[in-house]
Amino acid sequence: MTGLLRKDFLLIVKNFSFTSFIVYVILLPSMLQNSSMVIPMLCIATSMILAFQVSLALGQDESAKWLKNVSAMPITVAQEVFSKYLLTYFIAIISIIISIVFVLISSIFLNTATESNIMFLFIAFALVVLYNSIVIPATYKLGTGKSRYILYLFVLIPTFSTLLLNSLDIKIDINLNSLNFNFTVFLLAVSVIVLSIISFTISLQIQKKKEFS
C-alpha cells in the first residue's frame, strides 16, 4: 500500500502543471464582487486544484494500462482502488494546511470570526473527498477524459451562481457562526465517511468487472 501511494505522489509531482492555478483566475470575479467570498473561494479553489491531482494520477494509470500490471503483481484490486482513497485523504489534509494560511490572513485583515475560519477548513477537506468520491468511480467507468469535466462543474457552478446573485443585487454574507458548529462538523464528517464507503464500493465493483473481462 505504501508503494502504491509513493507511486501516485511521484506521478503527481512529476506531472504537476502550474496552469492548474487558472482556477483562481476563474474565481476572481466572484471574489471581487463580494469580499465575504474571498476566503471561501480561495479554500474552494485550493481544494479543487489539489483534488484534481488524483485525476492526474488516475490518468497516468490509465495510459500505462496499470490494471493489467496489477494483475501480475502481489497487489489485489481492492488495495489498488483503496490506495486512491487514501491518496484523496492525504491530499484533503494538505488542502487544510494550505487553507490555514488563508484563514490566518482572513483573521488578520478581514477580522472574521474564529469558528467561521475553522469551519472553512473542514469544508476544504470535505470538498476534496466529495470531488474524488465522484470522480474516482466515474474515471474507472468512463475514463479520465470525460470525468475531468466534473472539475469545471465544481468550480463554475459557485462562480456563476455568485455572479448571478450579485447581478440581482443579492448579497450573501457567509457567516457560519449562526450554525451549530459541533453538529455541522459532525454532519460533514459522517457525510464524508459514508460517501467514501459508497464510492469505494462502486469503484471496486467496476474494477473487478474489468479484471475479469
C-alpha positions, -999 to +999 in steps of 0.1 A: +000+000+000+029+024+008+044+016-025+012+025-043+009+058-025+045+066-032+040+059-069+009+082-071+027+110-052+057+108-076+033+109-106+016+139-092+048+158-085+062+149-119+032+159-139+020+189-118+013+219-140+011+255-128-017+260-153-039+244-126-038+278-108-062+291-136-089+281-112-080+311-090-085+333-121-119+318-128-130+325-093-115+361-092-148+378-104-167+362-076-142+373-050-141+409-064-178+411-063-182+402-027-154+405-001-170+379+021-165+354-006-127+358-007-117+332+019-144+306+010-135+309-027-097+306-020-104+275+000-126+260-027-100+268-054-072+252-034-094+221-027-102+217-064-066+222-076-054+195-051-083+172-056-077+172-094-043+157-088-059+124-081-075+126-115-040+131-130-027+100-112-057+080-125-050+093-160-014+081-157-026+047-146-050+046-175-023+055-200+001+029-186-027+002-185-019-001-148-048-026-141-031-052-163+002-046-145-015-050-111-028-085-121+009-096-124+019-082-090+012-092-054-014-065-052-052-070-051-076-049-070-091-038-036-057-025-025-052-006-057-086+010-055-082+017-018-049+035-024-067+061-044-090+069-015-060+071+009-044+094-016-076+115-015-075+118+023-038+128+023-045+155-003-075+166+017-052+171+047-028+191+026-057+213+015-065+220+052-028+231+058-029+255+028-063+268+038-049+276+073-027+302+056-058+318+040-077+316+073-048+333+092-048+361+066-086+364+069-083+367+107-057+394+104-071+415+076-108+407+073-114+402+110-136+371+105-148+350+134-128+321+147-155+294+142-161+305+107-124+302+099-123+267+114-154+257+095-138+266+062-110+242+070-135+213+074-153+224+042-120+224+023-113+189+035-148+177+027-147+192-009-116+172-018-132+140-006-166+148-022-150+156-055-129+125-057-157+103-043-175+112-075-145+113-099-128+081-089-157+057-098-166+080-128-130+077-141-129+040-137-162+037-156-159+065-182-122+072-184-102+103-174-112+123-205-149+125-196-146+126-159-124+157-159-155+178-168-167+173-132-140+197-120-154+225-142-189+219-127-175+222-092-158+255-100-181+271-124-214+265-106-205+285-075-188+311-096-217+318-119-242+315-090-223+342-072-222+365-103-259+359-109-268+368-073-247+399-074-263+410-107-296+407-090-282+428-061-284+399-037-255+400-013-246+368+006-226+372+037-212+338+046-214+337+083-211+302+097-214+314+133-252+310+130-247+273+125-243+248+153-206+242+150-203+208+166-234+195+147-222+209+114-187+193+118-203+160+128-226+161+098-197+168+075-176+140+090-204+115+087-213+126+051-176+123+041-172+088+056-205+074+042-198+089+007-163+075+007-176+040+016-202+041-011-178+054-037-151+028-028-177+000-031-188+012-065-152+017-077-142-018-065-171-034-084-162-016-116-125-026-114-133-062-105-155-064-136-127-050-157-102-075-142-123-105-152-135-091-186 
